[in-house]
Amino acid sequence: MTLIIDCHGHYTTAPPPHADWRDAQVAAFATGHAPPPYPDIPDSLIRESIEANQLRLIRARGADMTIFSPRASAMAHHVGDQGVSLAWSRRCNDLIKRVVDLYPETFIGVCQLPQSPKADLAGSIRELERCVGELGFVGCNLNPDPGGGHFHHPPLTDRYWYPLYEKMCELDAPAMVHVSGSCNPGLHATGAFYIAADTIAFMQFLEGDLFRDFPTLRFIIPHGGGAAPYHWGRYRGLADMLKKPPLDQHVMKNVYFDTCVYHQEGIDLLFKVIAIDNILFGSEMVGAVRGVDRQTGHHFDDTKRYLDALPLSAEDRHAVFEGNARRVFPRLDAQLRDRGQ
C-alpha cells in the first residue's frame, strides 16, 4: 500500500504564545532591549493546535505523513539582525521538533534557517547541522531572497551559496526553495512574491551550471514550480539559446516541483508537462489559500483530490505520493525503513 507523503506543510497554527514572543522579540530589538524569556508552552496547547487543524485535515483528506516546517511567511529574515533571526529560527525549529515527538507517525521535520540578509551563511550552516544531527530533521527551507521582496541577494547559482550547498550534500539534506513575507508593497506575499520567487529560482538554475559542481544537490521548487510548467516551451527555448543542455539533463535531475496548485486544470497541466519523477505530492495546508472553491464545493488546498482525478497508473501514483519523496529526502526514507515501512 502506498504511503501518502505530503512534502509541503507549515506550522501555520502554532500556539499564540509562540507568536506573542516573536512580537515581543521584534519590539525589544527595535528599542535596544533584550527580549523576554521564551514562554513555557505546554504539550496540551501544541496538541490542540495540531489536532484541530493539520492532523484533522490529514486524516480527512486521506494522507499519512507531512514533511513539516515552521510557517514560511513568519520566517521574516529581513526583520532584526542575525541574532534575532537565529533566536527565532531555533525557537521555531524546536517547536517543530515537539510536534514531531508528539506525532512521530504523522510529522517529520524540515528546518528554517537564520538567513539574516546582512549575515553570511555560517549561522545557517550551524542550524542545519543542529536540526539534522540533533533533531532528526530531513531537510531545510532555503530563502533565495532573505531581504523580503527586493531580490538583492546573488542568484542561487552564485558561489555565495556554496558553503551551504556543501553542507547540504554532506548531510544528504535537500532544500525547498521558499521565500518568506514580503516587505515590498508591490509584491503580495502569497499571490505574487511566492510565485515570482519560484519562477526566478528555476530560471537561475537554468542560466547557471550549479549541478555540474553539485551533482547530488536537490531542490524542491514549491507551488507547482511557479510559472515554469505553464511556460515550459519558453524555458526549453531559452536553454537552447543559452547553449545549455536540454532541461531534463541540465536542471531536472536535481530540481523537483510539488503539487501545491489549487485547481484541477493546473494539476492537469503540471502532469502533462513535467515528468512523473520530478513531481512530489504537496498541499501546503493549512496555508496560503484556506477557503472553499465555490465551483467545486471543496477546499482549494485539498490537492490530493486533484491527483486522484488523474488517470495515473499504480506505478506513477506510488512515485508521486511516496517514492519520489523518499528518493529526494533520503533521511526520510531511512527513518521510514527503521520503522519497517
C-alpha positions in Angstrom: 0.0 0.0 0.0 1.3 3.4 -0.9 2.2 5.8 1.9 0.7 9.3 1.2 3.5 11.7 2.0 2.8 15.5 1.8 6.1 17.2 1.1 5.0 20.7 1.9 3.5 21.5 5.3 4.0 24.5 7.6 3.1 25.0 11.3 0.7 27.9 10.4 -1.4 27.2 13.6 1.3 27.4 16.2 0.1 28.3 19.7 -0.4 32.0 20.4 2.3 32.3 23.0 4.9 31.5 20.3 3.7 34.4 18.1 3.4 36.6 21.1 7.0 36.0 22.0 8.0 36.9 18.4 6.2 40.2 18.6 8.0 40.9 21.9 11.3 39.9 20.4 10.9 42.3 17.5 9.7 45.1 19.7 12.7 44.6 22.1 15.1 44.7 19.2 13.6 48.0 18.0 14.1 49.6 21.4 17.6 48.1 22.0 16.4 45.8 24.8 16.7 42.0 25.4 13.6 40.0 24.6 11.7 38.3 27.4 12.2 34.7 28.1 10.6 32.3 25.7 7.3 31.0 27.2 6.7 27.6 28.6 4.2 26.2 26.0 2.5 23.0 27.4 2.0 20.0 25.2 -1.7 20.5 25.5 -1.5 23.7 23.5 0.5 22.0 20.8 -1.9 19.1 20.7 -4.9 21.5 20.4 -3.3 23.5 17.6 -2.4 20.4 15.6 -5.3 18.1 16.2 -7.9 20.7 15.3 -6.1 21.7 12.1 -3.4 19.8 10.3 -4.0 16.4 11.9 -7.7 16.6 11.3 -7.3 17.5 7.7 -4.6 15.0 7.0 -6.9 12.2 8.2 -9.9 13.6 6.5 -8.2 14.0 3.1 -6.5 10.6 3.1 -2.8 11.5 3.7 -0.5 9.7 6.0 2.5 12.0 6.7 3.6 15.6 6.3 7.1 16.9 5.9 6.6 19.8 8.4 8.4 23.1 8.8 7.9 26.5 10.5 5.5 28.9 9.0 7.2 30.3 5.9 5.6 33.7 5.9 6.7 34.2 9.5 10.4 33.4 8.9 10.8 37.1 8.1 14.6 37.1 7.7 14.6 40.8 6.9 13.4 41.6 10.5 16.1 42.4 13.0 19.7 41.1 12.7 21.5 37.8 12.7 21.0 37.4 16.5 17.2 37.9 16.1 17.0 35.5 13.1 19.0 32.8 14.9 16.9 33.0 18.1 13.7 33.0 16.2 14.8 30.1 13.9 15.8 28.0 16.9 12.5 28.6 18.7 10.6 27.7 15.5 12.6 24.6 14.8 12.4 23.4 18.4 8.7 23.8 18.2 8.6 21.6 15.1 10.6 19.0 16.9 8.0 19.0 19.7 5.2 18.4 17.1 7.2 15.5 15.6 7.8 14.0 19.0 4.1 14.1 19.8 3.0 12.7 16.5 6.0 10.8 15.1 3.9 8.7 12.7 2.5 11.8 11.0 5.1 14.6 11.0 8.8 14.7 10.1 10.8 17.9 10.4 12.3 20.4 8.0 14.1 23.4 9.4 14.0 27.2 9.0 17.5 28.8 8.5 18.5 32.1 10.2 19.2 33.9 6.9 19.5 37.5 8.1 20.2 39.5 4.9 23.5 41.1 6.1 24.9 37.9 7.6 27.0 35.2 6.0 25.8 31.6 5.9 27.8 30.4 8.9 24.8 30.6 11.2 22.5 28.8 8.7 25.0 26.0 8.3 25.3 25.5 12.0 21.5 25.5 12.4 21.1 23.0 9.6 23.7 20.8 11.3 21.9 21.0 14.6 18.5 20.3 13.1 19.6 17.3 11.1 22.1 15.9 13.6 20.3 16.6 16.9 16.6 17.0 16.0 16.4 14.3 13.2 15.2 16.7 10.5 15.4 15.6 6.9 16.0 18.9 5.1 15.6 22.7 5.2 13.8 25.6 3.7 16.1 28.0 1.8 15.0 31.6 1.2 16.5 32.9 -2.1 15.6 36.4 -1.2 16.0 37.0 2.6 15.5 40.7 2.1 11.8 40.2 1.7 10.9 41.1 -1.9 13.7 43.2 -3.3 16.0 40.4 -4.7 19.3 41.9 -3.7 20.9 38.6 -3.0 23.0 36.9 -5.6 21.4 34.1 -7.7 21.2 30.6 -6.2 23.9 29.5 -8.6 26.4 32.1 -7.2 29.4 30.9 -5.1 28.0 32.9 -2.2 25.7 29.9 -1.5 28.3 27.2 -2.0 29.3 26.7 1.7 25.6 25.9 2.5 25.4 23.6 -0.6 28.5 21.7 0.6 26.9 21.1 3.9 23.6 20.0 2.3 25.4 17.5 0.2 27.4 16.3 3.2 24.2 15.8 5.2 22.3 14.5 2.1 19.6 17.1 3.0 17.6 18.8 0.2 16.1 22.3 0.4 12.7 23.6 -0.5 13.2 27.0 -2.2 10.8 29.1 -0.2 10.6 32.8 0.4 9.0 34.4 3.4 6.9 37.5 4.0 7.2 40.4 1.5 8.1 43.9 2.7 7.8 45.2 -0.9 4.3 46.8 -1.3 4.3 45.9 -4.9 4.6 42.2 -4.2 1.7 40.4 -2.4 3.3 37.7 -0.4 1.5 34.5 -1.4 -0.1 35.7 -4.7 3.0 37.4 -6.3 6.2 37.1 -4.3 6.0 33.3 -3.8 5.2 32.5 -7.4 7.7 35.1 -8.7 10.5 33.7 -6.5 9.7 30.1 -7.6 9.9 31.1 -11.2 13.1 33.2 -10.7 14.8 30.3 -8.9 14.1 28.0 -11.8 15.5 30.4 -14.3 18.6 30.9 -12.2 19.2 27.2 -12.2 18.7 27.2 -16.0 21.2 30.0 -16.5 23.9 28.6 -14.3 25.8 25.3 -14.1 25.3 24.7 -10.4 24.6 21.0 -10.7 27.9 20.4 -12.5 29.6 21.4 -9.3 27.0 19.7 -7.0 25.6 16.7 -8.9 23.9 15.4 -5.7 22.3 18.7 -4.7 18.5 18.6 -4.7 15.9 21.3 -4.6 12.1 21.3 -4.4 10.5 24.4 -6.1 7.1 24.7 -4.4 3.7 25.9 -5.7 3.9 23.7 -8.7 7.2 25.2 -9.9 5.8 28.8 -10.2 5.2 29.7 -13.8 7.8 27.3 -15.2 5.4 24.4 -16.2 3.0 26.8 -17.8 5.8 28.3 -19.9 7.8 25.2 -20.4 8.4 25.9 -24.1 9.9 29.3 -23.2 12.4 27.7 -20.9 13.3 24.9 -23.3 13.9 27.5 -25.9 15.9 29.7 -23.5 18.1 26.7 -22.6 18.8 26.2 -26.3 19.5 29.9 -26.9 21.9 30.0 -23.9 23.7 26.9 -25.2 22.7 24.8 -22.3 21.8 21.1 -22.4 18.2 20.1 -22.6 16.3 20.8 -19.3 15.9 17.1 -18.4 19.7 16.8 -18.3 20.7 20.3 -17.2 18.2 21.0 -14.4 15.6 18.3 -13.8 17.9 15.7 -12.4 18.2 17.9 -9.3 15.0 20.0 -9.2 11.5 18.9 -8.3 8.1 20.5 -8.2 5.3 20.0 -5.7 1.6 19.8 -6.4 0.5 23.0 -4.5 -1.6 24.1 -7.4 -5.1 24.8 -6.4 -7.3 23.8 -9.3 -7.7 20.7 -11.4 -6.7 22.3 -14.7 -3.4 23.5 -13.2 -2.7 20.0 -11.9 -3.6 18.5 -15.3 -1.1 20.8 -17.0 1.6 20.1 -14.4 1.4 16.3 -15.0 1.2 16.7 -18.8 4.3 18.8 -19.0 6.6 17.6 -16.1 7.9 14.1 -15.8 6.4 12.0 -13.0 9.9 11.5 -11.4 10.0 15.3 -10.8 6.7 15.7 -9.0 6.1 15.3 -5.3 2.7 15.4 -3.7 2.2 18.6 -1.6 -0.7 20.6 -0.3 0.7 23.4 1.9 -2.3 23.2 4.1 -3.2 24.9 6.3 -1.6 27.6 4.2 -2.0 30.3 1.6 -5.5 29.5 0.4 -7.8 28.2 3.1 -11.2 28.7 1.6 -13.7 26.5 -0.2 -13.8 26.7 -4.0 -17.4 27.7 -4.9 -17.1 26.0 -8.3 -16.3 22.6 -6.7 -17.5 22.8 -3.1 -14.2 21.5 -1.9 -11.2 23.3 -0.3 -8.7 24.8 -2.7 -5.8 23.2 -0.9 -7.2 19.6 -0.9 -4.7 18.8 -3.7 -4.9 15.0 -3.2 -8.4 15.3 -4.7 -7.0 16.7 -7.9 -4.4 13.9 -8.2 -7.0 11.3 -7.5 -8.8 12.6 -10.6 -5.8 11.9 -12.8 -5.6 8.7 -14.8 -2.4 7.6 -13.0 -1.0 4.1 -13.2 -0.3 2.4 -9.9 3.4 2.9 -10.5 3.0 6.6 -11.2 0.7 7.0 -8.2 3.2 5.4 -5.9 6.0 7.6 -7.3 4.1 10.9 -6.7 2.7 10.1 -3.3 5.6 8.2 -1.8 8.6 7.0 -3.9 9.7 10.4 -5.1 9.6 11.9 -1.6 11.7 9.0 -0.2 14.2 9.4 -3.0 14.5 13.2 -2.7 14.6 13.0 1.2 17.0 10.1 1.9 16.8 10.7 5.6 13.1 10.4 5.5 13.5 7.1 3.7 16.0 5.9 6.3 13.6 6.8 9.2 10.7 5.0 7.5 12.9 1.9 6.9 13.8 1.9 10.5 10.1 1.7 11.3 9.6 -1.1 8.9 7.8 1.0 6.3 
